């Protein structure tokens, strides 16, 4: 059984959305502002899923 990851990275968002790395970094910046996070804090898979309205389990399946 593969472990689920807690943190999502721009490369993962590229895989899910099909967008460029630059756009995915911009999207992560928008998510940090939305969730009131500081620059050193990370975005979780659950936060990413909530922000885009996706199912967290499906996102985990794709990135693993």
C-alpha positions as CSV (number, residue, x, y, z in Angstrom):
1,X,0.0,0.0,0.0
2,X,1.4,3.4,-1.0
3,X,1.4,6.2,1.6
4,X,-0.6,9.3,1.1
5,X,1.2,12.6,1.0
6,X,0.1,15.6,3.0
7,X,1.8,18.3,1.0
8,X,1.2,19.3,-2.6
9,X,3.8,20.8,-4.9
10,X,3.7,22.7,-8.2
11,X,4.7,19.6,-10.2
12,X,1.7,17.8,-8.7
13,X,-0.6,20.6,-9.7
14,X,0.8,20.5,-13.2
15,X,0.0,16.8,-13.4
16,X,-3.6,17.4,-12.2
17,X,-4.5,20.6,-14.1
18,X,-2.3,20.3,-17.2
19,X,-1.2,23.9,-16.7
20,X,2.4,25.3,-16.8
21,X,4.7,25.3,-13.8
22,X,4.6,29.1,-13.7
23,X,0.8,29.1,-13.5
24,X,0.9,26.4,-10.8
25,X,3.2,28.5,-8.7
26,X,0.9,31.5,-9.1
27,X,-2.0,29.3,-8.1
28,X,-0.2,28.2,-5.0
29,X,0.5,31.8,-4.1
30,X,-3.3,32.5,-4.5
31,X,-4.1,29.6,-2.3
32,X,-1.7,30.7,0.4
33,X,-3.4,34.1,0.4
34,X,-6.8,32.5,0.5
35,X,-5.9,30.3,3.5
36,X,-4.0,33.2,5.3
37,X,-0.7,31.3,5.2
38,X,2.8,32.8,5.4
39,X,5.3,32.2,2.6
40,X,7.2,29.5,4.5
41,X,4.0,27.5,5.1
42,X,2.9,24.7,2.8
43,X,-0.4,23.9,1.0
44,X,-1.9,20.5,1.9
45,X,-3.7,18.2,-0.5
46,X,-6.9,18.8,1.4
47,X,-6.6,22.6,1.1
48,X,-5.8,22.3,-2.6
49,X,-8.8,20.0,-3.1
50,X,-11.1,22.4,-1.3
51,X,-9.8,25.4,-3.2
52,X,-10.4,23.8,-6.6
53,X,-13.5,21.8,-5.6
54,X,-11.9,18.4,-6.2
55,X,-12.1,15.1,-4.3
56,X,-9.1,14.7,-2.1
57,X,-9.0,10.9,-2.5
58,X,-8.8,11.3,-6.3
59,X,-6.1,13.9,-6.0
60,X,-4.1,11.5,-3.8
61,X,-4.5,8.7,-6.3
62,X,-3.1,10.9,-9.1
63,X,-0.1,12.3,-7.3
64,X,1.1,8.9,-5.9
